Amino acid sequence: MREDWADETGLLTLPSGLRVRGRRLRDERSPADFALVLASGPVPAWPHRRIDWPDFRTPRDTDDALDALREAMGRARAGERVEVACMGGKGRTGTALAALAVLDGVPAGEAVAYVRERYHPRAVETPWQRRWLRRVTPG
């Protein structure tokens, strides 16, 4: 596995230097080594894990979502190209990217601003998505 990306669109650099890609599912992108899929419907051809996460909401099962996010972080640390994708690429994807930032050391209260500045200005779309990030703790 390798850390380079053929297409750098949507890459978020975490404080540790790890890079994770966020995207819309329907956008064609260069392959990743692993994807977190946050919507129903099509999945990428590469290895992936789906989280049951309704649009504009938070994950139905927080423990499963946190386990999946920790798996994604571990894969990124191991040098795999990891991506997070939902239908629009902003709300659920932004929230998951913010959670990865928290896992990488960004305080939960700063994670939304961190992702909006570095990934998309409208990432993390709802107040309950912002509140959900308080459940994410490093470690």
N, C-alpha and C positions, 0 to 999 in steps of 0.2 A: 504494500500500500504506500501511497505517497501523498505529500501535502500540497503539491502544485495543482493548479486549476487551469484548464484550457480557457475558461471564460470566467473572468473575475467579477462579473455582474452580481450584485447582491451579497458580496462577501462582507462579513462583520469580523473585525479583528478584536478579540477579547484581550483583557489586560495582560494575560500571560503570553500573548502573541499568537495563540491558536486562532485559526480562521474557520468560520462556519458560514455556510451559504444559506440565505433565506430566499425563497422564490414562490411564485404562484405555480400551482401544479400544471397548469396548461402551457406554461412557458417552456419552450425547448431550451435545454441547457446541456452543457457537457456533463458526462456521467459523474456521479459521486460514488464513494465506496459504501455509504450508508445514508439512508434518509429517514427522518421522522415525518410521517404523513399525518396531518391534523385535520383531514376532511375525508368524507366518503367519496367513492368514485375511483377514477384511475389511479394507479400507483406506478412509480418508476420501474424500469426494468432491472435496476440494481437492488441489492438487499435493502430492506426497509422494515420499519415497525410503525404500525398505525396506533394512534391515540384517539380514543373516543372523545372528541372535543367539538361540541356544537358551535356553529358560526355565531360570533359576537358574544360568546359565553366563556366559561372556563371548563376544564376537563371534567367529565362525569366522575372519573375515579382519580383523585389527586395522587394516591399512592402509586398507581400504575403510571401516571404521567411523570411523576418525579423519578421513578425507576427508569423510565425510557429516556428522560433527560440526562440522568446520570450515566446511562449506557452510552448515549451520544457523546457526552463529554469524555468518557473513557476512551472511546474510539478516536475522537479527535486528538487526545493526548498520545495515542498510539500511532499517530501519523496518518490516520484515515481522513479522506475528504468527506465531511459530514454536512448534510443539508437538512433544513427544516422547510416544509412546504404545506400550504393550505390553498384554498381557492383564490383568495385575493392577495395573499402574501404580506398582509399588514397586521391584522388583528391577532389572530391565533399565532401566526408565524412570529410577529413582533413580540408577543408575550412569551413564547417559547425561547426566543433569542434573549430576551431580558432575563429569563430564568437561567439560561446558560451563563449569562454575564454574572448573575448572583453566585452561581456555583463556582465561577472563576474569580470571585473576590469583590465584585462591585456590591456595595450596600444595596439592599432591596429598595430603599427609598430613592436611590439614584439610578436604578436600572432602566427605568422608562426613558429618562433623559439621555442616558448613555446610548441606548439603541436608537432613539429618534435622531440623535446627532450623527450617528455612524452608519445607520442602515436605512431608515425611512422616517421622514418627519411626522407621519401619521401612524407609526407603529404603536401597538397596544391601544385599541380603539375604545374600550369601555371602562367605566369606573370599577366594575367587578373584576376585570382582567388585571387592573392595577392592584386591587386589594388581594387578589389571588397570589401575587408575587410575594406577599409577606409569608406565605407558607413555605417558600423555597429558602433553604438554608444550606450554606456550604458544607461540604464534608461527606 
